[in-house]
Amino acid sequence: MAIARRRRSTRPIRPSNVYSFDGIVPAIHPSSFVHPNATVTGNVKIGRRVYVGPGASIRGDWGEIIIADGCNVQENCVIHSFPGVTVSLDRNAHIGHGAIIHGAHIGENVLVGMNAVIMDNAHIGNESIIGALTFIPGERKIPNRKVVVGNPARILKNVTDAMLDWKTRGTELYQTLPDACRATMRPEKPAQKKVGSKKRQKQTFKTWKETARRKH
């Protein structure tokens, strides 16, 4: 006797937690992907090929938030500001898991590490790397191509060409996620027992430490 198989949904995942505020509706380019468990509210503009992960909160209720082409805002990030202040993420900005951007300007091709906090009217120069757990106080200006670490933040050194290449390739990997999510991510009921598939994801990207070690 044949066992009927559950039909798999072929409809792509679409953002569900997108809200207008005070008559302003978020604008999201169709090439971008906002996870349905992320929340986007009010005066928010999201450009091309942007990835927004689950749990992210992008709250344009009091001020404008501009996320330019090629950025990614990963899981549990918060982007917000004081009233009347614009937050901007320039092209290819890479905001790591759990980071908070409050009323700040993030320059082009910047990496903000996991759980970093960047405060009001701070300005992060292009191609800089902000380490995980770093605290950038309000009004702080970081020049271009600096590695910044610590609480409070201190400039550690310059970003080398090799570091910048590593960061850029990591961001390019995230830029493939919107299409991949639309093509392959579907809501499913969890398996009742261990899945038999032997498929394993390939290691397509390595940590900076591993990458730097191979260069020496």
C-alpha positions as CSV (number, residue, x, y, z in Angstrom):
1,M,0.0,0.0,0.0
2,A,1.5,3.3,-1.1
3,I,2.0,6.0,1.6
4,A,0.8,9.4,0.6
5,R,3.5,12.0,0.8
6,R,2.9,15.5,2.1
7,R,2.9,18.0,-0.7
8,R,5.7,20.4,-0.3
9,S,4.9,24.1,-0.7
10,T,6.6,25.8,-3.6
11,R,5.7,29.3,-2.7
12,P,8.7,31.5,-1.7
13,I,9.0,32.9,1.8
14,R,7.9,36.5,2.0
15,P,8.3,39.0,4.9
16,S,5.3,39.1,7.1
17,N,6.4,41.5,9.9
18,V,6.5,44.7,7.9
19,Y,4.5,47.6,9.3
20,S,3.7,51.1,8.4
21,F,4.1,53.8,11.0
22,D,2.5,57.3,11.0
23,G,1.5,56.6,7.4
24,I,5.0,55.7,6.2
25,V,5.4,52.2,4.6
26,P,8.9,50.6,4.5
27,A,10.4,50.3,1.0
28,I,12.1,47.0,0.3
29,H,13.7,46.2,-3.1
30,P,12.3,42.9,-4.5
31,S,15.8,41.5,-4.9
32,S,16.4,41.6,-1.1
33,F,15.3,39.1,1.4
34,V,13.8,39.9,4.8
35,H,13.2,36.9,7.0
36,P,9.6,36.6,8.1
37,N,10.8,36.6,11.8
38,A,12.5,40.0,11.3
39,T,10.5,43.2,11.9
40,V,10.7,46.3,9.7
41,T,8.7,49.3,10.8
42,G,8.1,52.8,9.3
43,N,10.6,55.0,7.5
44,V,13.0,52.3,6.3
45,K,14.5,52.0,2.8
46,I,16.2,48.7,1.9
47,G,18.2,48.6,-1.3
48,R,19.2,45.7,-3.7
49,R,20.5,42.3,-2.6
50,V,20.1,43.0,1.1
51,Y,19.8,40.1,3.6
52,V,17.9,40.6,6.9
53,G,18.1,37.7,9.2
54,P,15.5,36.3,11.7
55,G,15.0,38.3,14.9
56,A,16.4,41.6,13.4
57,S,14.5,44.7,14.4
58,I,14.8,47.7,12.0
59,R,12.6,50.4,13.6
60,G,12.0,53.5,11.6
61,D,9.3,54.9,13.8
62,W,11.1,58.1,14.9
63,G,13.9,58.5,12.3
64,E,14.8,57.3,8.8
65,I,16.8,54.2,8.3
66,I,18.6,53.7,4.9
67,I,20.2,50.3,4.1
68,A,22.1,50.5,0.8
69,D,22.7,47.9,-1.8
70,G,24.5,44.7,-0.8
71,C,24.3,45.1,2.9
72,N,23.4,42.3,5.4
73,V,21.8,42.7,8.8
74,Q,22.1,39.4,10.6
75,E,20.1,37.7,13.3
76,N,18.9,39.7,16.3
77,C,20.5,43.0,15.2
78,V,18.7,46.2,16.3
79,I,18.7,49.4,14.2
80,H,17.0,52.5,15.6
81,S,17.6,56.2,16.5
82,F,16.5,59.2,18.4
83,P,13.7,61.3,16.8
84,G,14.6,63.0,13.6
85,V,18.0,61.2,13.2
86,T,18.8,59.2,10.1
87,V,20.7,55.9,10.4
88,S,22.6,54.9,7.2
89,L,24.4,51.8,6.2
90,D,26.4,52.4,3.1
91,R,26.9,49.9,0.3
92,N,28.1,46.4,1.3
93,A,28.0,47.1,5.1
94,H,28.1,43.8,7.0
95,I,26.3,43.9,10.4
96,G,27.2,40.7,12.5
97,H,24.8,38.7,14.7
98,G,23.3,40.7,17.6
99,A,24.9,44.1,16.8
100,I,23.1,47.3,17.7
101,I,23.3,50.4,15.5
102,H,21.7,53.4,17.2
103,G,21.6,56.7,15.3
104,A,25.0,56.0,13.6
105,H,26.5,56.1,10.1
106,I,28.2,53.0,8.9
107,G,30.5,53.5,5.9
108,E,30.9,51.5,2.7
109,N,32.2,47.9,3.0
110,V,32.4,48.1,6.8
111,L,32.3,45.0,9.0
112,V,30.6,45.4,12.4
113,G,31.3,42.3,14.5
114,M,28.9,40.2,16.6
115,N,27.3,42.0,19.5
116,A,29.1,45.3,18.8
117,V,27.3,48.5,19.9
118,I,27.6,51.7,17.8
119,M,26.0,54.7,19.4
120,D,24.4,58.0,18.3
121,N,26.1,60.2,15.7
122,A,29.1,57.9,15.6
123,H,30.6,57.7,12.1
124,I,32.4,54.5,10.9
125,G,34.8,55.2,8.0
126,N,34.7,53.1,4.9
127,E,36.3,49.7,4.9
128,S,36.8,49.6,8.6
129,I,36.5,46.4,10.7
130,I,34.8,46.7,14.1
131,G,35.6,43.8,16.4
132,A,33.0,41.6,18.2
133,L,31.7,43.1,21.5
134,T,33.2,46.5,20.7
135,F,31.5,49.6,22.1
136,I,31.7,52.8,19.9
137,P,30.4,55.7,22.0
138,G,28.3,58.5,20.6
139,E,29.9,61.1,18.4
140,R,33.0,59.0,17.8
141,K,34.6,59.3,14.4
142,I,36.5,56.3,13.0
143,P,38.7,57.0,10.0
144,N,38.7,54.8,6.9
145,R,40.3,51.3,7.0
146,K,40.8,51.0,10.7
147,V,40.5,47.9,12.9
148,V,38.7,48.9,16.1
149,V,38.3,46.8,19.2
150,G,37.4,47.0,22.9
151,N,35.1,48.7,25.4
152,P,35.5,51.6,25.1
153,A,36.7,51.3,21.5
154,R,40.3,51.9,20.5
155,I,41.9,51.8,17.1
156,L,44.2,48.8,17.0
157,K,45.7,49.1,13.5
158,N,45.0,49.6,9.8
159,V,43.0,47.2,7.7
160,T,45.4,45.5,5.3
161,D,44.5,44.6,1.7
162,A,44.3,41.0,2.7
163,M,41.9,41.7,5.5
164,L,39.7,43.8,3.2
165,D,39.7,41.1,0.6
166,W,38.6,38.6,3.2
167,K,35.8,40.9,4.5
168,T,34.6,41.6,1.0
169,R,34.4,37.9,0.0
170,G,32.4,37.2,3.2
171,T,29.9,40.0,2.3
172,E,29.6,38.6,-1.2
173,L,28.7,35.2,0.3
174,Y,25.8,37.0,2.1
175,Q,24.8,38.6,-1.1
176,T,23.9,35.2,-2.5
177,L,21.5,34.5,0.4
178,P,18.5,36.4,-0.8
179,D,18.2,34.3,-4.0
180,A,19.1,31.1,-2.2
181,C,16.4,31.8,0.5
182,R,13.7,32.5,-2.1
183,A,14.7,29.4,-4.0
184,T,15.2,26.8,-1.3
185,M,13.8,27.9,2.1
186,R,10.3,26.6,2.9
187,P,8.3,26.2,6.1
188,E,8.3,22.5,7.1
189,K,7.1,20.3,9.9
190,P,10.2,18.9,11.8
191,A,11.1,15.3,11.1
192,Q,10.0,12.9,13.9
193,K,13.3,11.0,13.7
194,K,16.8,11.5,12.6
195,V,16.9,12.6,9.0
196,G,18.7,10.0,6.8
197,S,20.4,12.5,4.4
198,K,24.2,12.4,4.4
199,K,24.4,15.8,2.7
200,R,26.8,18.2,4.4
201,Q,27.4,21.8,3.7
202,K,30.7,22.7,2.1
203,Q,33.2,25.0,3.9
204,T,33.1,27.8,1.4
205,F,34.5,30.5,3.8
206,K,37.1,30.4,6.6
207,T,37.8,32.6,9.6
208,W,40.3,35.4,9.3
209,K,42.7,33.5,11.5
210,E,42.6,30.5,9.2
211,T,42.9,32.7,6.2
212,A,45.8,34.6,7.6
213,R,47.6,31.4,8.6
214,R,47.4,30.1,5.0
215,K,49.0,33.3,3.7
216,H,52.2,32.9,5.7
